[in-house]
Amino acid sequence: MTKTITANIPARKLGKMTFPARVDTFTADDQGRWSSPDAGAMTQADVIDICQRATNWTAIRAEHFPMHGFSS
């Protein structure tokens, strides 16, 4: 069964550079391989690192990564 995650990444400003808000989509296939339309193949750790910045991280973690970090 494939899984799809939609992460709502908020805008942020670093120095003089501003990164606009965006919506990232990640898909896991039946073998557990993650990918993104923008980045291609990714590891689960890469997906988690990006999703942790999302405004909907709590919901993503509860649905897709319930054991990650155990107490985080």
C-alpha positions as CSV (number, residue, x, y, z in Angstrom):
1,M,0.0,0.0,0.0
2,T,1.4,3.4,-1.0
3,K,1.5,6.3,1.5
4,T,1.3,10.0,0.5
5,I,2.3,12.8,2.9
6,T,1.5,16.4,2.3
7,A,3.7,18.8,4.4
8,N,2.8,22.4,4.8
9,I,6.2,24.2,5.1
10,P,5.8,27.8,6.4
11,A,7.7,30.7,5.0
12,R,11.0,31.6,6.7
13,K,13.6,34.4,6.5
14,L,17.3,33.8,6.9
15,G,19.3,37.0,6.9
16,K,18.3,38.9,3.7
17,M,16.9,35.8,2.0
18,T,13.2,34.9,2.2
19,F,12.0,31.4,1.5
20,P,8.3,31.3,0.6
21,A,5.8,28.9,2.1
22,R,5.3,25.7,0.1
23,V,3.5,22.4,0.1
24,D,5.7,19.3,-0.3
25,T,4.4,15.9,-1.3
26,F,6.2,12.7,-0.5
27,T,5.1,9.2,-1.6
28,A,6.2,5.8,-0.2
29,D,5.8,2.7,-2.4
30,D,4.9,-0.8,-1.3
31,Q,8.6,-1.5,-0.6
32,G,9.0,1.5,1.6
33,R,11.0,3.6,-0.8
34,W,10.2,7.3,-0.4
35,S,10.2,9.9,-3.3
36,S,9.2,13.4,-4.0
37,P,8.2,14.9,-7.4
38,D,10.8,17.7,-6.8
39,A,13.7,15.7,-5.3
40,G,13.3,12.2,-6.6
41,A,14.3,9.3,-4.4
42,M,14.7,10.1,-0.7
43,T,15.4,8.2,2.5
44,Q,12.8,8.1,5.3
45,A,15.2,10.2,7.4
46,D,15.2,12.9,4.7
47,V,11.4,12.9,4.6
48,I,11.2,13.2,8.4
49,D,13.8,16.1,8.5
50,I,11.7,18.1,6.0
51,C,8.4,17.2,7.6
52,Q,9.5,18.3,11.1
53,R,9.5,21.9,9.8
54,A,5.9,21.5,8.6
55,T,3.0,23.2,10.4
56,N,1.1,19.9,10.3
57,W,4.1,17.8,11.7
58,T,2.1,16.5,14.7
59,A,-0.6,15.0,12.4
60,I,2.0,13.6,10.0
61,R,4.0,12.0,12.8
62,A,0.9,10.5,14.4
63,E,-0.2,9.0,11.1
64,H,3.0,8.0,9.3
65,F,5.9,7.9,11.9
66,P,4.4,6.9,15.2
67,M,7.5,5.3,16.6
68,H,10.1,7.9,15.4
69,G,11.9,9.3,18.4
70,F,9.7,7.5,20.9
71,S,9.4,10.6,23.2
72,S,9.7,13.5,20.6
